[in-house]
Amino acid sequence: RGLMEITFSPISLEGQAEYNRHLALCGQKPSDYSFVNLWGWGREYGLEWAFLDGYVLIRQTFPQTLYWAPVGDWKNADWEKLRDALPGDACFIRIPEQLKIIWETTMPGIRVEECRDHWDYLYDVNELVELKGRKFHKKKTLLNQFLRDYDARFVLLDEKTVECALALQTDWFLWRNTENDRTLEAENLAIVKVMHDWSRLQGLIGGGLVVDDKMIAYTVAEALDETSVVIHFEKGCPNFKGVYQAMNQIFLERCCQGFKVVNREQDLGDEGLRKAKLSYNPEGFLKKYRVCLRGG
């Protein structure tokens, strides 16, 4: 059999609908693979894709070349054919557990490493709306304090209100980025790109909190499937105590009642972020792995 030809091209808005059809067939949908995520971070990682027979192959070209999980129907793909077509030292990152298991049974000899820094945090939507019991006591107190101290109005993000969120993001970046942090800069570029293309991206859900006609917090999210929603970005003005607890709770209550699970993405090994994400009591994780096809 002939070798499969793989031709990569940059992530494009034109491919969005076809990509989403493939994503719908994945057995697990990590936050990394939503089109919004690929579009936002595309420039940062030099992301490219190739539409192949039955799935979409994604690779990043920066800071080094690495493949991401193929997106599509994992159970019926010819994985050996893919292995033959890729360079011998090809390594994949952000591989969800379900695909890892399929690969272990269909491609003997692969090398697998667990990547805790990339695990998605999964929470129960109702728990985060109700904040009941001792484990949420601190969050509930901060939320109540915020509601008592500020007369905040909730608004949905749309083409117009996203401009206010963009203004807040610009301010937030200036407050936070005093050390010229490369990670914050990359995230800022991704957020600006998504907000800029708001009306061209399918399925975005967003909300903001407004006090005295000024947006003081925003959330950008989207549905991953019928039961789960992913929070891509969430920022608040540091001068308002409890603003994050309020944004989180109010957004879920107003916009996410139909969902069971909220995915709050990974911590990338950042200790402060890990602590913050654990403090919301995740009900589980979507585990991810690094896989080298020839054990290299």
MARVOKE-341629 format. One record per residue (C-alpha): residue in three letters; x, y, z. Coordinates in pm, whole numbers, padded with zeros to 5 digits, always signed. Example, Ala and Ser with C-alpha at 12.3 -4.5 7.8 and 13.67 -1.06 7.14 Angstrom:
2
Ala+01230-00450+00780Ser+01367-00106+00714
***
This chain:
296
Arg+00000+00000+00000Gly+00121+00350-00081Leu+00226+00597+00182Met-00040+00844+00284Glu+00022+01202+00168Ile-00013+01457+00446Thr-00034+01823+00349Phe-00069+02075+00629Ser-00218+02424+00603Pro-00271+02695+00867Ile-00589+02680+01078Ser-00857+02879+00891Leu-01206+03008+00960Glu-01321+02847+00635Gly-01248+02502+00778Gln-01438+02564+01102Ala-01764+02384+01017Glu-01594+02077+00871Tyr-01355+02059+01165Asn-01645+02075+01411Arg-01811+01781+01234His-01499+01574+01300Leu-01474+01696+01660Ala-01830+01579+01726Leu-01716+01220+01652Cys-01440+01219+01918Gly-01503+00992+02215Gln-01358+01257+02449Lys-01339+01630+02386Pro-01060+01803+02576Ser-01064+02183+02593Asp-00758+02205+02366Tyr-00951+02081+02062Ser-01239+02325+02044Phe-01208+02529+01725Val-01211+02849+01932Asn-00903+02729+02118Leu-00720+02635+01797Trp-00810+02970+01642Gly-00711+03175+01947Trp-00376+03003+02004Gly-00303+02920+01638Arg-00042+03187+01583Glu+00123+03127+01918Tyr+00194+02759+01849Gly+00214+02784+01469Leu-00080+02543+01447Glu-00158+02367+01120Trp-00404+02100+01018Ala-00447+01834+00752Phe-00790+01692+00665Leu-00730+01320+00610Asp-00949+01018+00556Gly-01178+01017+00862Tyr-00995+01262+01085Val-00809+01592+01109Leu-00441+01583+01203Ile-00312+01885+01396Arg+00048+01982+01450Gln+00223+02270+01619Thr+00539+02406+01459Phe+00650+02631+01744Pro+00856+02622+01968Gln+00914+02274+01823Thr+00722+02043+01593Leu+00480+01824+01785Tyr+00156+01655+01682Trp-00172+01688+01867Ala-00439+01418+01886Pro-00607+01344+01553Val-00967+01469+01566Gly-01243+01242+01434Asp-01374+00889+01470Trp-01093+00722+01665Lys-01237+00373+01656Asn-01240+00335+01278Ala-00918+00506+01172Asp-00619+00320+01026Trp-00356+00419+01284Glu-00078+00201+01140Lys-00116+00389+00813Leu-00065+00715+01002Arg+00238+00577+01182Asp+00396+00478+00849Ala+00334+00824+00703Leu+00489+01023+00989Pro+00859+01075+01065Gly+01007+00805+01288Asp+01057+01044+01580Ala+00702+01183+01567Cys+00561+01261+01912Phe+00206+01352+02007Ile+00099+01568+02299Arg-00242+01640+02459Ile-00361+01286+02384Pro-00684+01215+02576Glu-00704+00893+02776Gln-00956+00722+02548Leu-00737+00763+02240Lys-00430+00652+02437Ile-00608+00326+02521Ile-00707+00271+02156Trp-00350+00336+02044Glu-00204+00100+02305Thr-00414-00183+02165Thr-00375-00103+01793Met-00011+00014+01781Pro+00219-00197+01997Gly+00554-00041+02082Ile+00439+00316+02145Arg+00578+00503+02444Val+00331+00677+02674Glu+00394+00943+02938Glu+00134+01096+03166Cys+00115+01478+03144Arg-00048+01607+03462Asp+00013+01971+03363His-00227+01929+03069Trp-00515+01757+03249Asp-00848+01937+03215Tyr-01028+02015+03541Leu-01391+01899+03541Tyr-01655+02035+03779Asp-02021+01972+03850Val-02218+02273+03718Asn-02483+02251+03992Glu-02220+02239+04266Leu-02058+02558+04137Val-02396+02731+04105Glu-02517+02636+04454Leu-02182+02648+04640Lys-02331+02442+04922Gly-02154+02298+05223Arg-01822+02342+05395Lys-01602+02280+05095Phe-01742+02589+04921His-01775+02802+05233Lys-01498+03047+05136Lys-01629+03090+04781Lys-01983+03148+04903Thr-01866+03410+05155Leu-01675+03601+04886Leu-01971+03578+04647Asn-02213+03713+04910Gln-01972+03991+05000Phe-01951+04094+04634Leu-02329+04090+04589Arg-02370+04297+04904Asp-02103+04557+04821Tyr-02161+04613+04450Asp-02464+04672+04236Ala-02351+04454+03945Arg-02549+04390+03629Phe-02500+04072+03424Val-02479+04115+03045Leu-02444+03858+02768Leu-02144+03903+02542Asp-02230+03978+02181Glu-02067+04175+01900Lys-02127+04501+02089Thr-02063+04410+02452Val-01749+04213+02360Glu-01589+04553+02294Cys-01629+04631+02667Ala-01475+04293+02753Leu-01184+04378+02522Ala-01132+04710+02703Leu-01126+04524+03037Gln-00881+04268+02896Thr-00647+04549+02784Asp-00655+04699+03134Trp-00616+04360+03301Phe-00311+04283+03090Leu-00153+04614+03189Trp-00221+04551+03560Arg-00082+04203+03551Asn+00200+04211+03303Thr+00450+04419+03499Glu+00723+04155+03456Asn+00676+04119+03078Asp+00561+03761+03130Arg+00574+03571+02801Thr+00286+03339+02901Leu+00054+03627+02987Glu+00144+03797+02662Ala+00061+03484+02460Glu-00271+03445+02641Asn-00354+03811+02584Leu-00297+03772+02210Ala-00522+03463+02204Ile-00802+03644+02393Val-00783+03951+02170Lys-00796+03733+01859Val-01107+03545+01978Met-01284+03865+02082His-01191+04034+01757Asp-01344+03748+01554Trp-01641+03701+01790Ser-01913+03709+01523Arg-01727+03462+01297Leu-01671+03194+01560Gln-01948+02938+01604Gly-02095+02854+01941Leu-01936+03113+02166Ile-02116+03191+02493Gly-02001+03479+02708Gly-02105+03702+02992Gly-01986+04008+03177Leu-02048+04193+03501Val-02103+04568+03477Val-02077+04816+03764Asp-02143+05187+03696Asp-02153+05123+03321Lys-01806+04970+03323Met-01737+04600+03265Ile-01544+04463+03563Ala-01538+04091+03472Tyr-01599+03868+03173Thr-01619+03500+03084Val-01573+03343+02740Ala-01701+02987+02703Glu-01851+02739+02457Ala-02032+02407+02458Leu-01807+02105+02398Asp-02110+01876+02357Glu-02465+01845+02493Thr-02353+01790+02851Ser-02030+01987+02894Val-01924+02349+02859Val-01567+02480+02860Ile-01455+02811+03011His-01178+02944+02787Phe-01108+03281+02948Glu-01225+03451+03265Lys-01090+03781+03394Gly-01192+04027+03661Cys-01089+04369+03786Pro-00875+04318+04101Asn-01028+04619+04281Phe-01356+04434+04334Lys-01332+04175+04610Gly-01504+03847+04519Val-01532+03941+04150Tyr-01407+03603+04024Gln-01637+03404+04253Ala-01928+03620+04136Met-01845+03599+03764Asn-01806+03223+03785Gln-02128+03160+03979Ile-02353+03407+03794Phe-02236+03298+03449Leu-02301+02930+03523Glu-02639+03009+03672Arg-02751+03229+03382Cys-02596+03055+03083Cys-02511+02694+03168Gln-02817+02538+03332Gly-02852+02275+03059Phe-02499+02140+03114Lys-02380+01887+03370Val-02004+01941+03353Val-01792+02254+03331Asn-01438+02210+03198Arg-01204+02480+03329Glu-00903+02376+03122Gln-00554+02290+03250Asp-00310+02452+03492Leu+00003+02402+03277Gly+00200+02326+03593Asp+00153+02679+03733Glu+00137+02637+04112Gly-00092+02934+04177Leu-00328+02823+03904Arg-00327+02463+04029Lys-00415+02579+04378Ala-00697+02800+04247Lys-00843+02525+04029Leu-00826+02267+04309Ser-00997+02511+04548Tyr-01315+02476+04341Asn-01326+02101+04417Pro-01311+01931+04075Glu-01520+01615+04042Gly-01258+01467+03811Phe-01001+01523+03537Leu-00979+01460+03168Lys-00634+01303+03162Lys-00389+01362+02880Tyr-00068+01199+02770Arg+00239+01238+02554Val+00277+00952+02305Cys+00576+00870+02084Leu+00474+00630+01807Arg+00803+00446+01785Gly+00893+00457+02150Gly+01154+00728+02072
***
